[in-house]
Amino acid sequence: MGKIEEISKTNTRKTKMQGAILSYVISGGRVGRDKLVGHVVDSIFGTNFATDSTRRSEIVKTVASRLSRKGLLKFEDSHYSLTHAGEKLWNDWQLSEYKIKQPKKWDGKWRVLIYDIPENKKKAREKVREILKAAGFVKLQDSIWVYPHDCEDVIGIMKNELEIGKHLLYMIVDQIEDDRFLRMDFDLIK
């Protein structure tokens, strides 16, 4: 394996471990060190990892300490919890999953997303808005968002992960009345 490949592999492993630590802490609130180490060792290393369990625990503790020094985690009263910066990083990582590839040329069709998410799923509704804004959608009305390029895969991921499939409708529309302002928003002026 070449030097660049080895560096890439190491960086990927570090990022996965940091993600696992932040994910576990955010899902469980305040987490004790031993519980954190046990969870991350199981989820990242599994049983087939070459190093022994003591070394795996040291690796997880080192990464958690590094996250603490960066201001993403705080360790107090024998528990880890996320800082505001840690939550922001976690949200950014989550939103990066919803990036949409943009083709060179617009196909002239609008992708319209309509949703009616009930009040008992308010957090999912807020997450949908956050994802759509981050992905570059334009809000047409309260629960109607528009995008000019194919985004069906991203919408499918969102429906599945947030469990809102029946509350969200994806349409491909040939025309929207007076769409010149939308074309201006997306830099699609002909």
PyMOL commands that set and color helices and strands:
alter all, ss='L'
color gray80, all
select helices_A, chain A and resi 3-28+33-45+53-69+84-96+119-135+152-162+165-167+180-185
alter helices_A, ss='H'
color red, helices_A
select strands_A, chain A and resi 31-32+73-76+79-82+110-115+138-141+144-147+168-173
alter strands_A, ss='S'
color yellow, strands_A
deselect
rebuild
show_as cartoon
